[in-house]
Amino acid sequence: MKPYFKFKLPLLDLCAEEEDAWRRASKTTATCMTKMYRHQSSPDAVECLVVGTEDTALYIIDPIKFSVLTKYTLPAVPVHLCANGSFDVDYRIVVSCRNGVIYQIKRETLTISDGINPGSQIVGLVRLEKSIIVGCMDQTIKGFSLQGHPIWSVCVPSPILTVVPINLSTHSFHGYIVSLKNGDVRVYQEQHICDTVFHWTEVKPNHETPSTHGIADTGDAGDQHTNTNDVANEGIGPQEKLNQNEPSSSFGTSRLNRIPKCDPVIAAQFGPFDREAGSLALITHSGALCLLLVKRSAQFRPLDVISRHPNAQMARLELPKKTKLFLDLADREKEHAHEIYGRYNHDLVLLRCTVAKAFLELLQTRSGPLAVHGAKRHLKLSARVYGLGPNYTLVYELIETQANENWCSTNMGIFLDFDDTVYQVTAPYIPVSHPKSSKLVRF
């Protein structure tokens, strides 16, 4: 049998409270994580976990009791986290969200509203000692102060894929690594580039060599790696090699990796590995893993800063030769040291006496701008000159040093004594009243 017609009942209206309850009961997802010290900032201290979730929440979790120590609600979903300090003393958490704004959370923070807007979506976030480094999608690396003021901006030749901090205490170096879409991996300190770990360049295939589209300067050893000398013997010309002017990498990069196409680095992490204090782990787009170790003799120096100074300025200045005149003068000072010291003390006493006489004369004549004890009125007069000529503006400031004194409002004024053959004054005499303790007069 077949039904003659089909009719569906209308849906019931959803209850707002029930809808909100189901939304709160739904599971959320962690979007980013980092760690922070619990009690004190020491290498062996206990650390707690900082987790950002999809529901715009930020949790600080106790690693021992597995409980939530505190919770913050952000204006948007967090993407990158950087935490410094300890939870029990003082801490600062820098968070970048999907709305392209950076927020900072402190121990005394109650509400999060104001943030730093770099002007583009954020790819990577690094917190240095006194600055916040941001990698943006507009191919720029921007630095901001902890107060949110922009400090500098650097443009890169390719889109940024990842930004990773570097803290190498053995070399007293604190910087960050930037991976670009064109395959380059660079080491920066603030806005200055210090090293290039990876650098891709195109290689034109020779008739005697197999088809190869590119080589990359890497430090991993494998079956596909070829020694630099072997590559040169196979027929690659000088114009096809890696640029010899490129700075030598501080990481172990002694081989050339021949890959058909560029394989950019999409993830990186710097830290200790085995007995090495500094190692860099890289994961490429094809899934390959590269592990690079920092050389013991590595020197992370800003290349763009050093290249601006010529070698002549970096060398030590040569000391002039000792002439006979200099030696005679030195011998004479040694022989007459007592007389020279006595003349110096005599001149110093005369100078102090002259200054004391001048100051005493100033106090007796009352011609200075200082208030003198025993004067009829305790006043202080100062003058300032504005302008470069031929027109000037004189600003006089008359200050009463004792406010409780009874003023006489009559016969009080400022008179300017000048040479009428050189200067012309519109008002050489200006009466002064006593509306306040200070008075500005312009003429």
C-alpha positions as CSV (number, residue, x, y, z in Angstrom):
1,M,0.0,0.0,0.0
2,K,1.1,3.5,-0.7
3,P,0.3,6.6,1.3
4,Y,-1.9,9.2,-0.4
5,F,0.0,12.1,1.1
6,K,2.9,12.9,3.5
7,F,3.0,15.6,6.1
8,K,5.8,16.6,8.6
9,L,5.0,18.2,11.9
10,P,6.7,21.6,12.4
11,L,9.8,21.7,14.6
12,L,9.6,22.9,18.1
13,D,11.2,26.1,19.1
14,L,14.6,25.6,20.9
15,C,14.9,26.8,24.4
16,A,17.6,29.3,24.8
17,E,18.8,27.9,28.1
18,E,18.9,24.4,26.8
19,E,20.8,25.5,23.7
20,D,23.3,27.4,25.8
21,A,23.7,24.3,28.1
22,W,24.4,22.0,25.1
23,R,26.9,24.5,23.8
24,R,28.7,24.6,27.1
25,A,28.6,20.8,27.4
26,S,30.3,20.3,24.0
27,K,33.9,19.3,24.0
28,T,36.5,21.9,23.0
29,T,39.9,21.5,21.3
30,A,43.3,22.8,22.3
31,T,44.8,25.1,19.7
32,C,48.2,26.0,21.3
33,M,50.3,25.1,24.3
34,T,53.4,26.3,26.1
35,K,55.1,25.9,29.5
36,M,55.8,28.3,32.4
37,Y,57.6,27.9,35.7
38,R,55.4,27.1,38.8
39,H,57.4,28.4,41.8
40,Q,60.7,29.8,40.7
41,S,62.6,30.5,37.4
42,S,65.3,27.9,37.5
43,P,66.3,25.2,35.0
44,D,65.3,22.3,37.3
45,A,62.1,23.9,38.7
46,V,58.6,22.5,38.3
47,E,56.8,23.9,35.3
48,C,53.0,24.3,34.7
49,L,51.2,24.0,31.3
50,V,49.5,26.9,29.5
51,V,46.8,25.8,27.1
52,G,44.7,27.8,24.7
53,T,41.4,26.3,23.5
54,E,39.0,26.7,20.6
55,D,36.4,28.3,22.9
56,T,38.7,31.4,23.4
57,A,39.8,30.3,26.8
58,L,43.3,30.1,28.3
59,Y,44.1,27.7,31.1
60,I,47.1,27.4,33.4
61,I,47.3,23.8,34.6
62,D,49.1,22.5,37.7
63,P,51.3,19.6,36.6
64,I,51.2,17.8,40.0
65,K,47.5,17.9,40.9
66,F,46.3,18.2,37.2
67,S,43.9,21.0,38.2
68,V,43.3,24.4,36.7
69,L,45.2,27.1,38.5
70,T,43.5,30.0,36.7
71,K,41.5,30.7,33.6
72,Y,41.4,33.7,31.2
73,T,38.8,34.5,28.5
74,L,40.3,36.0,25.4
75,P,38.4,38.1,22.7
76,A,39.3,35.5,20.0
77,V,40.7,32.0,19.6
78,P,44.4,31.9,20.6
79,V,47.0,30.6,18.1
80,H,50.5,31.3,19.4
81,L,51.7,31.5,23.1
82,C,54.8,32.9,24.7
83,A,55.1,32.7,28.5
84,N,57.8,34.2,30.8
85,G,58.3,34.2,34.6
86,S,56.8,32.0,37.3
87,F,53.2,31.6,38.3
88,D,53.6,32.2,42.0
89,V,55.8,35.3,41.6
90,D,55.1,37.2,38.4
91,Y,54.5,36.2,34.8
92,R,53.6,37.7,31.4
93,I,51.9,35.7,28.7
94,V,51.8,37.0,25.1
95,V,49.0,35.6,23.0
96,S,48.3,36.0,19.3
97,C,44.7,35.3,18.2
98,R,43.0,34.5,14.9
99,N,41.7,38.1,14.7
100,G,45.3,39.3,14.1
101,V,45.7,41.0,17.5
102,I,48.3,40.3,20.2
103,Y,47.2,40.3,23.8
104,Q,49.3,40.3,27.0
105,I,48.3,38.7,30.3
106,K,49.9,39.5,33.6
107,R,49.4,38.2,37.1
108,E,47.2,41.2,38.1
109,T,45.2,41.1,34.8
110,L,41.4,40.9,35.3
111,T,40.0,41.8,31.9
112,I,41.6,41.5,28.4
113,S,40.6,44.2,26.0
114,D,43.4,46.2,24.5
115,G,45.9,44.6,22.2
116,I,48.7,45.1,19.6
117,N,47.5,45.1,16.0
118,P,50.5,44.5,13.6
119,G,48.3,45.2,10.5
120,S,48.4,41.6,9.1
121,Q,47.6,38.1,10.1
122,I,50.3,36.5,12.4
123,V,52.3,33.5,11.3
124,G,54.8,33.3,14.2
125,L,55.3,34.9,17.6
126,V,58.5,35.1,19.6
127,R,59.1,37.0,22.9
128,L,62.6,38.2,23.6
129,E,63.9,40.0,26.7
130,K,62.5,43.5,25.9
131,S,60.6,43.1,22.7
132,I,57.9,41.0,20.9
133,I,58.8,39.6,17.5
134,V,56.0,38.9,15.0
135,G,56.1,37.2,11.6
136,C,53.2,38.4,9.4
137,M,51.6,37.2,6.2
138,D,52.6,40.4,4.4
139,Q,56.2,39.1,4.3
140,T,57.4,41.3,7.1
141,I,59.0,40.7,10.5
142,K,57.9,43.4,13.0
143,G,59.2,44.2,16.4
144,F,57.1,45.7,19.2
145,S,58.0,46.9,22.7
146,L,56.3,45.3,25.7
147,Q,54.2,48.4,26.0
148,G,52.9,47.8,22.4
149,H,54.8,50.5,20.5
150,P,56.3,49.5,17.1
151,I,60.1,49.5,17.1
152,W,61.2,48.3,13.7
153,S,60.0,46.3,10.6
154,V,62.0,44.1,8.2
155,C,60.8,42.8,4.8
156,V,61.7,39.3,3.6
157,P,61.8,38.1,0.0
158,S,59.3,35.3,0.5
159,P,56.2,34.4,2.6
160,I,57.0,33.3,6.2
161,L,56.2,29.7,7.2
162,T,57.4,29.5,10.8
163,V,59.2,31.5,13.5
164,V,61.1,29.7,16.3
165,P,63.1,31.2,19.2
166,I,66.8,30.5,19.9
167,N,68.2,30.7,23.4
168,L,71.8,29.6,23.4
169,S,73.4,30.5,26.7
170,T,76.8,29.0,25.8
171,H,77.2,31.6,23.1
172,S,75.3,34.4,24.9
173,F,72.9,34.5,22.0
174,H,69.1,35.1,22.1
175,G,67.4,35.4,18.7
176,Y,65.0,33.5,16.4
177,I,64.8,31.4,13.3
178,V,62.6,32.3,10.3
179,S,61.7,29.8,7.6
180,L,60.6,31.1,4.2
181,K,58.5,29.6,1.5
182,N,61.4,29.8,-1.0
183,G,63.4,27.3,1.2
184,D,65.6,29.7,3.1
185,V,66.1,29.3,6.8
186,R,67.6,32.4,8.4
187,V,68.8,33.3,11.9
188,Y,68.0,36.7,13.2
189,Q,68.8,38.8,16.2
190,E,66.3,41.6,16.6
191,Q,66.1,43.1,13.1
192,H,69.6,42.0,12.0
193,I,70.3,38.7,10.1
194,C,73.1,36.6,11.6
195,D,73.2,33.5,9.5
196,T,71.6,31.5,6.6
197,V,71.1,27.9,7.5
198,F,69.4,26.8,4.3
199,H,69.7,28.5,0.9
200,W,68.2,27.1,-2.3
201,T,69.5,27.9,-5.8
202,E,68.7,26.7,-9.2
203,V,71.2,24.4,-11.1
204,K,71.1,24.0,-14.8
205,P,71.6,20.3,-15.7
206,N,74.6,19.4,-17.8
207,H,74.7,16.7,-20.5
208,E,77.1,14.7,-18.4
209,T,75.0,15.0,-15.2
210,P,71.6,13.7,-14.4
211,S,68.6,16.0,-14.4
212,T,68.7,18.2,-11.3
213,H,66.6,21.3,-10.6
214,G,68.1,22.6,-7.5
215,I,70.6,22.1,-4.7
216,A,70.3,23.2,-1.1
217,D,73.0,23.8,1.5
218,T,72.1,21.4,4.3
219,G,73.8,19.6,7.1
220,D,72.2,16.2,7.0
221,A,74.1,13.2,5.7
222,G,72.3,10.6,3.5
223,D,72.3,8.6,0.3
224,Q,71.2,11.6,-1.8
225,H,73.9,13.9,-0.4
226,T,77.0,14.6,-2.5
227,N,80.2,16.3,-1.4
228,T,80.9,19.8,-2.7
229,N,84.1,18.7,-4.5
230,D,82.2,15.8,-6.1
231,V,79.5,18.1,-7.4
232,A,82.2,20.4,-8.9
233,N,83.8,17.5,-10.7
234,E,80.6,16.4,-12.2
235,G,80.4,19.4,-14.4
236,I,78.6,22.1,-12.5
237,G,80.0,25.5,-13.5
238,P,80.9,28.3,-11.1
239,Q,77.7,30.1,-12.0
240,E,75.7,27.0,-11.0
241,K,77.2,26.6,-7.6
242,L,76.0,28.1,-4.4
243,N,76.9,31.7,-4.0
244,Q,80.4,31.9,-2.5
245,N,79.6,35.3,-1.0
246,E,77.0,33.7,1.2
247,P,78.0,33.7,4.9
248,S,79.3,30.4,6.2
249,S,76.6,28.8,8.4
250,S,77.1,28.5,12.1
251,F,75.4,25.1,11.9
252,G,76.9,21.9,10.5
253,T,76.4,22.5,6.7
254,S,79.2,20.8,4.9
255,R,77.3,19.0,2.1
256,L,75.0,19.8,-0.8
257,N,71.6,18.2,-1.0
258,R,70.3,17.6,-4.5
259,I,66.5,17.6,-4.7
260,P,64.4,18.0,-7.8
261,K,62.4,20.9,-6.3
262,C,62.4,23.3,-3.4
263,D,61.3,21.6,-0.1
264,P,60.6,24.4,2.4
265,V,60.8,23.9,6.1
266,I,57.3,24.0,7.7
267,A,58.2,23.2,11.4
268,A,61.3,23.7,13.5
269,Q,62.4,23.4,17.1
270,F,65.7,24.5,18.8
271,G,67.0,23.0,22.0
272,P,69.5,20.5,23.5
273,F,69.9,17.1,22.0
274,D,72.0,14.4,23.6
275,R,75.3,16.0,24.6
276,E,74.9,19.0,22.4
277,A,73.6,22.2,24.1
278,G,72.3,23.6,20.8
279,S,70.6,21.6,18.0
280,L,68.0,22.5,15.4
281,A,65.4,20.0,14.3
282,L,63.7,20.8,11.0
283,I,60.7,19.2,9.2
284,T,60.2,19.9,5.5
285,H,57.1,20.0,3.4
286,S,57.8,16.5,2.1
287,G,58.1,15.0,5.6
288,A,61.9,14.8,5.8
289,L,63.6,15.4,9.2
290,C,66.9,17.3,9.4
291,L,68.9,17.6,12.6
292,L,71.6,20.3,12.7
293,L,74.1,20.9,15.5
294,V,75.6,24.3,16.4
295,K,79.3,24.5,15.8
296,R,81.5,25.0,18.9
297,S,83.2,27.9,17.2
298,A,80.0,29.5,15.9
299,Q,79.8,33.3,16.2
300,F,76.3,34.8,15.8
301,R,77.1,38.3,14.7
302,P,74.7,40.6,12.8
303,L,75.9,40.5,9.2
304,D,74.2,43.7,8.0
305,V,75.7,45.7,10.9
306,I,79.3,44.4,10.5
307,S,79.3,44.9,6.8
308,R,78.7,48.6,7.2
309,H,81.9,49.2,9.0
310,P,85.2,49.1,7.0
311,N,88.0,47.0,8.2
312,A,90.1,50.0,8.9
313,Q,87.7,51.2,11.6
314,M,87.7,47.8,13.3
315,A,91.6,47.7,13.5
316,R,93.4,49.1,16.5
317,L,94.9,52.6,16.2
318,E,98.7,52.7,16.1
319,L,100.2,54.6,19.0
320,P,102.4,57.5,18.0
321,K,106.1,57.2,18.5
322,K,107.7,59.0,21.4
323,T,109.6,62.0,20.2
324,K,112.5,63.7,21.9
325,L,110.3,66.7,22.7
326,F,107.8,64.5,24.5
327,L,110.6,62.8,26.5
328,D,112.2,66.1,27.5
329,L,108.8,67.4,28.6
330,A,108.2,64.3,30.7
331,D,111.6,64.6,32.4
332,R,111.0,68.2,33.2
333,E,107.6,67.5,34.8
334,K,109.2,64.8,36.9
335,E,112.0,67.1,38.1
336,H,109.7,70.1,38.9
337,A,106.6,68.1,40.1
338,H,106.5,69.9,43.4
339,E,106.6,73.4,41.8
340,I,103.9,72.5,39.3
341,Y,101.6,71.2,42.0
342,G,102.1,74.4,44.1
343,R,101.2,76.6,41.1
344,Y,98.1,74.5,40.4
345,N,96.9,74.9,44.0
346,H,97.6,78.7,43.9
347,D,95.6,79.2,40.7
348,L,92.7,77.1,42.2
349,V,92.6,79.2,45.3
350,L,92.6,82.5,43.3
351,L,89.7,81.1,41.2
352,R,87.6,80.3,44.2
353,C,88.3,83.7,45.7
354,T,87.2,85.5,42.5
355,V,84.0,83.5,42.4
356,A,83.3,84.3,46.1
357,K,83.9,88.0,45.6
358,A,81.6,88.1,42.6
359,F,78.8,86.3,44.5
360,L,79.2,88.6,47.5
361,E,78.9,91.7,45.2
362,L,75.8,90.2,43.6
363,L,74.2,89.8,47.0
364,Q,75.1,93.3,48.2
365,T,73.9,95.1,45.1
366,R,70.7,92.8,44.8
367,S,71.2,92.8,41.0
368,G,70.7,89.1,40.6
369,P,67.5,87.1,40.2
370,L,67.7,85.5,43.7
371,A,65.6,86.6,46.7
372,V,67.9,88.1,49.3
373,H,67.2,88.0,53.0
374,G,66.6,91.5,54.4
375,A,65.1,92.9,51.1
376,K,61.8,94.8,51.2
377,R,60.1,92.2,49.0
378,H,61.1,88.6,48.5
379,L,61.0,88.3,44.7
380,K,62.7,86.3,42.0
381,L,63.0,87.7,38.5
382,S,64.1,85.6,35.5
383,A,64.0,86.4,31.8
384,R,64.0,84.3,28.6
385,V,64.6,85.4,25.0
386,Y,62.6,83.9,22.1
387,G,63.4,84.4,18.4
388,L,66.5,84.7,16.2
389,G,66.0,88.2,15.0
390,P,65.5,90.9,13.9
391,N,62.4,90.7,16.2
392,Y,62.7,89.2,19.6
393,T,60.3,88.4,22.4
394,L,61.3,88.7,26.0
395,V,59.4,86.7,28.6
396,Y,59.9,87.8,32.2
397,E,58.8,85.7,35.1
398,L,58.3,87.4,38.5
399,I,57.9,84.9,41.4
400,E,57.1,85.7,45.0
401,T,59.2,83.6,47.3
402,Q,57.1,84.3,50.4
403,A,53.4,84.1,49.7
404,N,52.3,85.5,53.2
405,E,54.0,88.8,52.6
406,N,51.7,91.9,52.2
407,W,52.2,93.4,48.7
408,C,51.9,97.0,47.8
409,S,50.0,97.2,44.6
410,T,51.3,100.7,43.6
411,N,54.6,101.7,42.3
412,M,55.5,98.2,41.2
413,G,56.7,97.5,37.7
414,I,59.4,96.2,35.4
415,F,61.8,98.6,33.7
416,L,64.1,97.6,30.9
417,D,67.4,99.4,30.5
418,F,68.8,99.1,26.9
419,D,70.8,101.0,24.3
420,D,68.2,102.9,22.2
421,T,70.7,103.3,19.3
422,V,70.7,99.5,18.7
423,Y,67.4,98.2,20.1
424,Q,63.8,99.4,20.0
425,V,61.4,98.3,22.7
426,T,57.6,98.9,22.5
427,A,57.1,99.0,26.2
428,P,60.2,99.7,28.3
429,Y,58.2,100.0,31.5
430,I,55.3,97.7,32.5
431,P,53.4,97.9,35.8
432,V,53.0,94.7,37.7
433,S,50.0,93.9,39.9
434,H,49.8,90.9,42.2
435,P,47.1,88.5,40.9
436,K,49.2,85.4,41.6
437,S,52.6,84.4,42.9
438,S,54.1,84.4,39.3
439,K,53.6,86.8,36.4
440,L,54.6,86.5,32.7
441,V,55.1,89.7,30.8
442,R,55.7,89.8,27.0
443,F,57.0,92.8,25.0
